[in-house]
């Protein structure tokens, strides 16, 4: 009497058969059969990468942001002149072969000003995104994991920050702290750093609430209970077992913070409460150009276009990451 064939252990492929025991989620295994067919067990990150690469707008936006970041990291390589070098024979001159974006009201090459202003604005945006992500993730994780009085205290503090009138706080803080650099004893804090700290203080709350929600839904799951039973410390359980499940929301929210920080910093600088001249930033470049009126259209148009392109690129990247990290999305072979 022959044995019953196992349904879950044998995969037939043409003339050959191999064992196909279940593999872990994090594996990336190639199973090659005698017939030449290939079976590939992909991880969830592999599927996410495939979905992201099929999002054309996200890919184009990622390339634009990458090139923009290179220009911002090494502005001296791309700027034809220094940001404050003057050409007194070409004051407020329109775009030409000598000055591709024209010159400002002081005869400074505007392309150079925009490139160095891009460096300042992107530095502020990425610093705000990194700091607010760290703070928001830490507060949300502690609130969701421990619950009880810890959750109540942290969430009441989060609600307090959320209830603050954002524009009023930004204008007041920018007026008192952002006009000049600050000093904390022997430590000197530059003006862009002050603006970045002000923005980061207000931008972490949304991520904290999102991370808290994920932790609340996962802290009673079997894998968390098993980790506790095996003697795992709270920090290990938070970092190794629960936090990886928050990567998707964290990444998407961080991209949105970058776009919001760029627009907010530009608005503050335009209103005169952000980064002040002669330090170039995209916002104060628009403010300087606005003084000249419509007769000097290039002074407003070029930095405005740069701001719009960066904001759209970051938002499209966020949309692509959100779709890629969505487990309900299907990848067709």
Secondary structure, DSSP 8 states (H G I E B T S, - for coil): ------SSSEEEETTEEEE-----TT--EEEE-TTS-EEEE--HHHHHHHHHHT-HHHHHHHHHHHHHHHHHHTHHHH-SS-TT-B-TTSTT--S-SSSTT-B-TTSBBHHHHHHHHHHHHHHHHHHHHHHHHHHHHHHHHHHHHH-HHHHHHHHHHHHHHHHS-HHHHHHHHHHHHSSS-EEETTEEE-HHHHHHHHHHHHHSHHHHHHHHHHHHHHTTSHHHHHHHHTT--HHHIIIIIIGGGGHHHHHHHHHHHHHHHHHHHHHHHHHTSSS-TTS--HHHHHHHHHHTGGGGTHHHHHHHHHHHHHHHHHHHHHHHHHHHT-TT-----
